[in-house]
Amino acid sequence: MSLYQQLAEKLQYISPSFYKQRYFKKLKNLTKENFSGRNVEPELIWIKEYLQNDAIIFDIGANVGTFLYQFEYKLNHKNIYAFEPNKKLNIRLRRLFPTMNISSVALSDENTTAQFKVPIIKGKMVASRGTLNTSYKEKDEENSYTETVEVVKLDDWAKSKNIKKIDFIKIDVEGNEMKTLFGGKSTIQQFKPTLMVEMEQRHHNQPIWNEISEVENWGFEAHYLNRKTFALEKLTQEILIKNISDEKNKTDYINNIIFLPKNL
């Protein structure tokens, strides 16, 4: 990290508000026309339009807080629940979003402790690829940093917090998504929230369509965001296969599967 970058990072301690504006500058005036050039997920635009102002949302795998920043001026902060087990990132999220509900637990299919891995690629820790899926090795991964984290099932966490309603769940957990979903299956079936789950074939040996079909069997229908019309369209296996190979192509690559409850 350069001296300039080090000084810029210190801004989060001095002026969190100014730091956020600088750090998330790609999101300023983000539009359907410029998202690809800025190399950001188009769902960041869609989600602000989709969610009602009183929505209760869970951000599972909040990472650096990109989606939280999008929610900041849209939703009531007491209705935002974020989960980030990476200790350094969790502390940072609490500093930048002090009025939101930030949890340090990792959500999976059992209550335990586990190793959370952050890969080191080209000499740098890549926090966005942190995962409980420690057996998975990223392309060009040279080494990794691991830390012990608390793991909880969403079903048990929601019950302990007396959660009465969930409208939207975003899951980005680098290959651990099905364990996260199974750990929250009862809660999901009870509240029927819209689910946005990152599912990438690179994390799995079996076709991810099998996992998509599993979630559909819970009473959901899989969709994807058409990046040209910004409308949700029904996802088929044929469409998925055509658009899961080039992760750098923000216009066509499908990695966020949006599950709508069938009763909507």
Backbone hydrogen bonds in HBPLUS format (Angstrom, degrees):
<---DONOR---> <-ACCEPTOR-->    atom                        ^
c    i                          cat <-CA-CA->   ^        H-A-AA   ^      H-
h    n   atom  resd res      DA  || num        DHA   H-A  angle D-A-AA Bond
n    s   type  num  typ     dist DA aas  dist angle  dist       angle   num
A0006-GLN N   A0002-SER O   2.91 MM   4  6.21 152.3  1.99 149.3 157.5     1
A0007-LEU N   A0003-LEU O   2.95 MM   4  6.21 158.5  2.00 150.8 155.8     2
A0008-ALA N   A0004-TYR O   2.88 MM   4  6.11 156.0  1.93 147.0 154.4     3
A0009-GLU N   A0005-GLN O   2.92 MM   4  6.11 151.7  2.00 144.7 151.6     4
A0010-LYS N   A0006-GLN O   3.21 MM   4  6.48 140.9  2.37 139.1 148.7     5
A0010-LYS N   A0007-LEU O   3.16 MM   3  5.18 126.1  2.46  94.4 108.1     6
A0011-LEU N   A0008-ALA O   3.12 MM   3  5.45 151.6  2.20 105.1 113.7     7
A0012-GLN N   A0009-GLU O   3.23 MM   3  6.03 160.1  2.27 118.4 122.1     8
A0013-TYR N   A0010-LYS O   3.07 MM   3  5.66 152.5  2.15 114.6 121.8     9
A0014-ILE N   A0011-LEU O   3.08 MM   3  4.96 117.2  2.49  92.6 108.4    10
A0015-SER N   A0011-LEU O   2.70 MM   4  5.52 162.0  1.73 154.1 159.9    11
A0019-TYR N   A0015-SER O   2.93 MM   4  6.12 164.4  1.95 161.0 166.2    12
A0020-LYS N   A0016-PRO O   2.91 MM   4  6.09 157.4  1.96 149.4 154.3    13
A0021-GLN N   A0017-SER O   3.23 MM   4  6.54 157.7  2.28 145.5 150.8    14
A0022-ARG N   A0018-PHE O   3.09 MM   4  6.39 153.1  2.16 148.1 155.4    15
A0023-TYR N   A0019-TYR O   2.74 MM   4  5.94 172.2  1.74 162.2 164.4    16
A0024-PHE N   A0020-LYS O   2.88 MM   4  5.75 165.9  1.90 149.1 153.1    17
A0025-LYS N   A0022-ARG O   3.36 MM   3  5.17 151.6  2.44 111.2 107.7    18
A0027-LEU N   A0024-PHE O   2.93 MM   3  5.65 154.9  2.00 120.3 127.6    19
A0028-LYS N   A0025-LYS O   3.14 MM   3  5.31 157.3  2.19 105.4 112.4    20
A0035-PHE N   A0031-THR O   3.25 MM   4  6.02 131.9  2.49 150.6 156.1    21
A0038-ARG N   A0034-ASN O   3.18 MM   4  6.38 140.4  2.34 147.6 158.6    22
A0040-VAL N   A0035-PHE O   3.26 MM   5  5.66 167.9  2.28 152.4 155.6    23
A0039-ASN N   A0036-SER O   3.05 MM   3  5.03 155.8  2.11 101.9 109.4    24
A0044-LEU N   A0041-GLU O   3.09 MM   3  5.85 164.4  2.12 119.8 124.4    25
A0045-ILE N   A0042-PRO O   2.97 MM   3  5.60 146.0  2.09 115.7 123.8    26
A0046-TRP N   A0042-PRO O   3.32 MM   4  6.73 164.0  2.35 149.4 152.5    27
A0047-ILE N   A0043-GLU O   2.88 MM   4  5.80 164.6  1.90 148.1 151.5    28
A0049-GLU N   A0046-TRP O   3.07 MM   3  5.41 128.1  2.35 105.0 118.2    29
A0050-TYR N   A0046-TRP O   2.92 MM   4  6.08 148.8  2.02 151.2 161.4    30
A0051-LEU N   A0047-ILE O   3.09 MM   4  6.02 167.9  2.11 149.0 150.0    31
A0055-ALA N   A0052-GLN O   3.08 MM   3  5.29 161.7  2.12 118.9 118.6    32
A0167-ASP N   A0056-ILE O   2.81 MM 111  5.26 161.4  1.85 147.2 153.4    33
A0168-PHE N   A0056-ILE O   3.30 MM 112  6.61 149.3  2.40 150.9 151.2    34
A0057-ILE N   A0079-ASN O   2.95 MM  22  6.37 150.0  2.04 162.3 171.8    35
A0081-TYR N   A0057-ILE O   2.98 MM  24  6.24 162.0  2.01 156.6 162.5    36
A0058-PHE N   A0168-PHE O   2.89 MM 110  6.35 151.5  1.97 152.0 161.5    37
A0170-LYS N   A0058-PHE O   2.85 MM 112  6.22 167.8  1.86 170.5 173.6    38
A0059-ASP N   A0081-TYR O   2.75 MM  22  6.17 162.0  1.78 159.3 165.3    39
A0083-PHE N   A0059-ASP O   2.88 MM  24  6.20 157.4  1.94 164.2 159.2    40
A0060-ILE N   A0170-LYS O   2.77 MM 110  5.90 162.0  1.80 171.4 168.7    41
A0172-ASP N   A0060-ILE O   2.92 MM 112  6.30 161.1  1.96 169.2 175.4    42
A0061-GLY N   A0083-PHE O   2.93 MM  22  5.60 154.5  1.99 144.6 152.8    43
A0062-ALA N   A0083-PHE O   3.05 MM  21  5.85 161.8  2.08 140.1 146.0    44
A0065-GLY N   A0062-ALA O   2.99 MM   3  5.39 149.9  2.09 143.9 140.1    45
A0069-TYR N   A0065-GLY O   2.89 MM   4  6.08 150.1  1.98 151.2 157.9    46
A0070-GLN N   A0066-THR O   3.30 MM   4  6.66 147.7  2.41 138.4 146.4    47
A0071-PHE N   A0067-PHE O   3.01 MM   4  6.34 142.4  2.15 144.1 154.8    48
A0071-PHE N   A0068-LEU O   3.09 MM   3  4.98 121.3  2.45  90.5 105.6    49
A0072-GLU N   A0068-LEU O   2.96 MM   4  5.99 126.6  2.25 141.6 155.7    50
A0072-GLU N   A0069-TYR O   3.29 MM   3  5.04 138.2  2.48  91.3 102.6    51
A0074-LYS N   A0071-PHE O   2.92 MM   3  5.03 154.6  1.98 111.2 119.4    52
A0075-LEU N   A0071-PHE O   2.97 MM   4  5.64 170.6  1.98 162.1 159.6    53
A0079-ASN N   A0076-ASN O   2.86 MM   3  5.50 158.7  1.90 121.1 128.4    54
A0080-ILE N   A0077-HIS O   3.15 MM   3  5.28 165.2  2.17 111.8 113.0    55
A0101-ASN N   A0080-ILE O   3.10 MM  21  6.06 158.5  2.14 166.2 166.6    56
A0082-ALA N   A0101-ASN O   2.77 MM  19  6.10 169.9  1.78 165.8 168.7    57
A0103-SER N   A0082-ALA O   2.76 MM  21  6.06 166.9  1.77 160.0 164.5    58
A0084-GLU N   A0103-SER O   3.00 MM  19  6.37 166.7  2.02 163.8 165.0    59
A0090-ASN N   A0086-ASN O   2.78 MM   4  5.92 154.9  1.84 160.0 168.8    60
A0091-ILE N   A0087-LYS O   3.07 MM   4  6.27 162.3  2.10 151.2 154.1    61
A0092-ARG N   A0088-LYS O   3.17 MM   4  6.38 155.5  2.23 141.1 148.1    62
A0093-LEU N   A0089-LEU O   2.83 MM   4  6.10 156.8  1.89 151.6 157.4    63
A0094-ARG N   A0090-ASN O   3.02 MM   4  6.29 158.2  2.07 149.9 155.3    64
A0095-ARG N   A0091-ILE O   3.10 MM   4  6.35 142.7  2.25 140.7 150.7    65
A0095-ARG N   A0092-ARG O   3.12 MM   3  5.09 122.8  2.46  93.4 108.1    66
A0096-LEU N   A0092-ARG O   2.93 MM   4  6.22 156.4  1.99 152.5 158.9    67
A0097-PHE N   A0093-LEU O   2.76 MM   4  5.68 154.2  1.82 151.8 158.4    68
A0100-MET N   A0097-PHE O   3.19 MM   3  5.73 169.5  2.20 120.9 123.6    69
A0106-ALA N   A0150-GLU O   2.87 MM  44  6.18 171.3  1.88 162.3 165.0    70
A0152-VAL N   A0106-ALA O   2.87 MM  46  6.25 158.2  1.92 163.7 171.1    71
A0108-SER N   A0152-VAL O   3.07 MM  44  6.07 152.1  2.15 132.2 140.5    72
A0112-THR N   A0151-VAL O   2.92 MM  39  5.11 148.3  2.03 128.7 138.6    73
A0151-VAL N   A0112-THR O   2.78 MM  39  5.11 167.0  1.80 154.3 150.0    74
A0114-ALA N   A0149-VAL O   3.03 MM  35  5.59 154.8  2.09 151.2 159.3    75
A0149-VAL N   A0114-ALA O   2.86 MM  35  5.59 164.0  1.89 162.5 167.7    76
A0116-PHE N   A0147-GLU O   2.81 MM  31  5.38 161.1  1.84 156.0 162.4    77
A0147-GLU N   A0116-PHE O   3.04 MM  31  5.38 146.5  2.16 137.8 148.0    78
A0117-LYS N   A0131-THR O   2.83 MM  14  5.36 163.5  1.85 160.9 155.1    79
A0131-THR N   A0117-LYS O   2.85 MM  14  5.36 152.5  1.93 146.4 155.4    80
A0118-VAL N   A0145-TYR O   2.77 MM  27  5.18 160.0  1.80 157.4 164.2    81
A0145-TYR N   A0118-VAL O   2.86 MM  27  5.18 166.7  1.88 150.4 153.7    82
A0126-VAL N   A0119-PRO O   2.93 MM   7  5.82 166.8  1.94 170.9 173.7    83
A0120-ILE N   A0143-ASN O   2.77 MM  23  5.05 159.6  1.81 143.4 136.2    84
A0142-GLU N   A0120-ILE O   2.83 MM  22  5.79 161.8  1.86 168.2 173.5    85
A0121-ILE N   A0124-LYS O   2.82 MM   3  5.34 152.3  1.90 156.6 148.4    86
A0124-LYS N   A0121-ILE O   3.09 MM   3  5.34 164.5  2.11 110.5 115.4    87
A0129-ARG N   A0126-VAL O   3.04 MM   3  5.79 164.4  2.07 121.2 126.2    88
A0130-GLY N   A0127-ALA O   3.13 MM   3  5.34 159.4  2.17 118.3 116.7    89
A0134-THR N   A0132-LEU O   2.80 MM   2  5.44 133.1  2.02 108.8  93.8    90
A0136-TYR N   A0133-ASN O   3.14 MM   3  5.90 160.6  2.18 120.6 126.0    91
A0141-GLU N   A0138-GLU O   3.10 MM   3  5.14 155.1  2.17 126.1 122.1    92
A0156-ASP N   A0153-LYS O   3.08 MM   3  5.40 118.1  2.48 104.0 117.6    93
A0157-TRP N   A0153-LYS O   2.95 MM   4  6.25 161.6  1.98 156.4 162.5    94
A0158-ALA N   A0154-LEU O   2.83 MM   4  5.89 173.2  1.83 158.3 159.9    95
A0155-ASP N   A0183-GLY O   2.95 MM  28  6.17 168.6  1.97 144.2 142.7    96
A0159-LYS N   A0155-ASP O   3.16 MM   4  6.27 152.0  2.25 137.0 144.7    97
A0160-SER N   A0156-ASP O   2.94 MM   4  6.11 155.9  2.00 146.0 152.5    98
A0161-LYS N   A0157-TRP O   3.07 MM   4  6.30 139.0  2.25 145.9 156.5    99
A0163-ILE N   A0158-ALA O   2.97 MM   5  5.21 174.8  1.97 155.3 156.1   100
A0162-ASN N   A0159-LYS O   3.15 MM   3  4.98 157.4  2.20  98.9 105.5   101
A0194-THR N   A0167-ASP O   2.99 MM  27  6.25 159.9  2.03 143.9 137.3   102
A0169-ILE N   A0194-THR O   2.89 MM  25  6.35 156.4  1.95 162.9 170.1   103
A0196-MET N   A0169-ILE O   2.83 MM  27  6.24 160.1  1.87 161.6 163.8   104
A0171-ILE N   A0196-MET O   2.82 MM  25  6.21 162.1  1.86 157.3 160.1   105
A0198-GLU N   A0171-ILE O   2.86 MM  27  6.19 171.3  1.87 170.9 172.8   106
A0176-ASN N   A0173-VAL O   3.32 MM   3  5.47 157.6  2.38 107.3 113.9   107
A0180-THR N   A0176-ASN O   3.06 MM   4  6.31 154.7  2.12 152.3 160.3   108
A0181-LEU N   A0177-GLU O   2.86 MM   4  6.10 157.4  1.91 148.7 154.9   109
A0182-PHE N   A0178-MET O   2.82 MM   4  6.01 165.6  1.85 150.9 154.7   110
A0183-GLY N   A0179-LYS O   2.99 MM   4  6.06 148.7  2.09 139.9 148.2   111
A0184-GLY N   A0181-LEU O   2.98 MM   3  5.14 148.8  2.08 102.9 112.8   112
A0185-LYS N   A0182-PHE O   3.38 MM   3  4.92 172.9  2.39 100.2 100.9   113
A0188-ILE N   A0184-GLY O   2.85 MM   4  6.01 163.4  1.88 162.6 168.2   114
A0189-GLN N   A0185-LYS O   2.88 MM   4  6.05 161.9  1.92 151.4 156.2   115
A0190-GLN N   A0186-SER O   2.90 MM   4  6.00 137.5  2.08 138.6 150.5   116
A0191-PHE N   A0187-THR O   2.98 MM   4  6.16 168.9  1.99 156.6 157.5   117
A0192-LYS N   A0188-ILE O   2.80 MM   4  5.35 144.0  1.93 141.3 150.6   118
A0195-LEU N   A0259-PHE O   3.01 MM  64  4.95 167.7  2.02 144.7 148.3   119
A0259-PHE N   A0195-LEU O   2.72 MM  64  4.95 154.2  1.78 146.8 154.9   120
A0197-VAL N   A0257-ILE O   2.86 MM  60  5.22 162.4  1.89 153.6 151.6   121
A0257-ILE N   A0197-VAL O   2.86 MM  60  5.22 166.6  1.88 145.9 141.6   122
A0199-MET N   A0255-ASN O   2.76 MM  56  5.40 155.5  1.82 160.0 165.9   123
A0203-HIS N   A0200-GLU O   3.13 MM   3  5.92 162.5  2.16 121.5 126.0   124
A0204-HIS N   A0201-GLN O   2.94 MM   3  5.36 164.0  1.97 119.2 124.5   125
A0210-ASN N   A0207-PRO O   3.10 MM   3  5.93 155.2  2.16 120.2 124.9   126
A0211-GLU N   A0208-ILE O   3.01 MM   3  5.19 122.3  2.35 100.1 113.9   127
A0212-ILE N   A0208-ILE O   2.99 MM   4  6.35 158.7  2.03 153.2 159.7   128
A0213-SER N   A0209-TRP O   2.87 MM   4  6.03 159.1  1.92 148.0 153.2   129
A0214-GLU N   A0210-ASN O   3.09 MM   4  6.32 144.1  2.23 135.2 144.8   130
A0215-VAL N   A0211-GLU O   3.13 MM   4  6.50 159.7  2.17 152.2 155.0   131
A0216-GLU N   A0212-ILE O   3.00 MM   4  6.29 154.8  2.07 147.5 155.3   132
A0217-ASN N   A0213-SER O   3.03 MM   4  6.28 141.5  2.19 141.5 151.0   133
A0217-ASN N   A0214-GLU O   3.10 MM   3  5.18 125.4  2.41  95.1 109.0   134
A0218-TRP N   A0215-VAL O   2.94 MM   3  5.25 156.2  2.00 108.2 116.1   135
A0219-GLY N   A0216-GLU O   3.04 MM   3  5.60 160.8  2.07 119.1 121.6   136
A0220-PHE N   A0216-GLU O   3.20 MM   4  4.41 152.7  2.28 112.4 120.0   137
A0262-LYS N   A0219-GLY O   3.02 MM  43  5.80 167.9  2.03 144.6 143.0   138
A0221-GLU N   A0260-LEU O   2.88 MM  39  5.35 145.7  1.99 142.2 153.1   139
A0260-LEU N   A0221-GLU O   3.00 MM  39  5.35 162.7  2.03 150.4 147.3   140
A0235-LEU N   A0222-ALA O   2.95 MM  13  5.51 177.9  1.95 129.6 130.2   141
A0223-HIS N   A0258-ILE O   2.69 MM  35  4.98 138.6  1.86 137.2 151.4   142
A0258-ILE N   A0223-HIS O   2.95 MM  35  4.98 163.3  1.98 143.7 143.4   143
A0224-TYR N   A0233-GLU O   2.90 MM   9  5.56 147.3  2.01 150.4 160.8   144
A0233-GLU N   A0224-TYR O   2.93 MM   9  5.56 164.6  1.96 160.6 164.7   145
A0226-ASN N   A0231-ALA O   2.97 MM   5  5.52 172.2  1.98 158.0 157.4   146
A0230-PHE N   A0226-ASN O   2.65 MM   4  5.03 139.1  1.81 145.8 157.2   147
A0240-LEU N   A0236-THR O   3.03 MM   4  6.24 163.8  2.06 152.2 156.9   148
A0241-ILE N   A0237-GLN O   3.01 MM   4  6.17 166.5  2.02 150.9 153.7   149
A0242-LYS N   A0238-GLU O   3.28 MM   4  6.46 151.4  2.36 143.6 150.4   150
A0243-ASN N   A0240-LEU O   3.01 MM   3  5.33 145.6  2.14 107.4 117.7   151
A0254-ILE N   A0243-ASN O   2.74 MM  11  5.62 167.5  1.76 168.6 166.9   152
A0249-ASN N   A0246-ASP O   3.14 MM   3  5.63 160.8  2.18 113.9 119.8   153
A0253-TYR N   A0249-ASN O   2.90 MM   4  5.54 161.2  1.93 162.0 167.8   154
A0264-LEU N   A0261-PRO O   3.08 MM   3  5.73 167.0  2.10 121.6 123.9   155
